[in-house]
Amino acid sequence: MQKENIIEFLLTSGFNALTYEQKNQIKLNRPTPHLLLTCQDGKYIRTFQKNWYNKLPWLTGCDKRNKVFCFTCVIFGGEKEWSVNGLSSIKNFLRKSEKHAISQKHLTNQEKCHLLGKVRIEHAISEGRRLAAVKHNEQVGINRRLIARMIHVVYFLGKQELAFRGHRENNESLNKGNHYYSRAASTIKKHFLDLKNAVLHVTEEPGWDPISVCTASGLYDKLNDANFVYFLILFSKVFLYIDHVFNFLQSKSLSNIKSCISEIQNLKKNLSDLRNDTNVNNCCDEAILLNNNLEYEDKKRNKLCKITYEILDSLIVQINIRFEDFPKLEFVEIVNEKMFKSYYSEFPESKFIKLLQQYPNTFDADRLCNELAVIYADDRKHLPPHELLDFIVNIGDLHQDIYPQVTKLCQLVLTIPSTTASSERSMSTLKRIKTFLRNTMTNERLSSLSSLAIEKNLLGDMAKDPT
Ligand SMILES: [Zn+2]
């Protein structure tokens, strides 16, 4: 087929009638004839410029009809003006063509055109996806470690105790350990009376080995220690909230930033609500309910109050430091592939605006909006950012022409410095906490806190061999 007849042929017979080879051949033969188009613009006469074909790699013309068309839209169907009727007027031509170039239908057609003839593209994509999956898993590993570190900071109280039992850190994972303390606190609280009776039994009944008797009497002292029981109550309250957030952050993907933020805000509010005299008095009262031998005179209550405030303040400060960057990351949701289906019916306008505010002069907003809309509309493109990026790259060498803005956005999301910065910072946060602990721990507090862990051995033994 003669190159100059291609557009006429496509307009009359259509693209689908062609064989696979013919289609591929047509794709590579965009006609770029010179056209005799003019228009009056004020006192000037504008004429058709042949270099528009270089500027707009999709532009084509039909000299028989003396009109310009969009090559890809003629092939695949699109805006009537550009695919069927053609433009015979070049009035405002550049503005019109710019508008067409970022239209959703045109973007979709550009991609179809690039994919045409790449028979092995599906293989390439599936291989790309396999590699992406490997990369993804690595990333998941990194993310998990990152979250685990964040959680460690939230598990501040557990850490206080960890700092004094470093030699045991190798025996069990940190998370497991932390979970243990939170459960240990509530377990001891729940079975306080049973425990007390059991311990008493060990110390008073004959036939026990000296080590058990010794440990049991140590524990008995603890259960009658006003500070210990007070912290037991306080810790079980604090852990109740922290456990909840811990489980939440572990179960949800980090990309669901909004719910993470509200969970963390709730946690802070709940912890602040504990920071008052009423709560301290309630804890004392609950402690007395567990063990009516305990006494909390005003001086003791004041002292416990101070320590309680200090613990809660440190917790809240650490949570603030740890999660300060979270709200800024809300725009990441734009490329949360799990949401694409709902974005398809309702574009995430507010997140989109946040992105533009956070990164002004970075994106071509209209174009990005249309590129995203095309991606949201296509199930095959519902991929996490790095896979999406791979997918776009695999479309062909000219991928930049089709999704330059989404490419930029994916690259941005995948390289957000807060992810690397926070892992570094969490290291130093850990150091700070440990230093803080070493410097501020009094012996009294140390014994109350660490006894939780000491008791757990005994608890374990008793579970195996209840008397
Ligand atoms: Zn087009």
Boltz pocket constraint, residues with backbone or C-beta under 6 A from the ligand:
constraints:
  - pocket:
      binder: B
      contacts: [[A, 58], [A, 70], [A, 71], [A, 72], [A, 73], [A, 78], [A, 82], [A, 100], [A, 105], [A, 106], [A, 109]]
      max_distance: 6.0
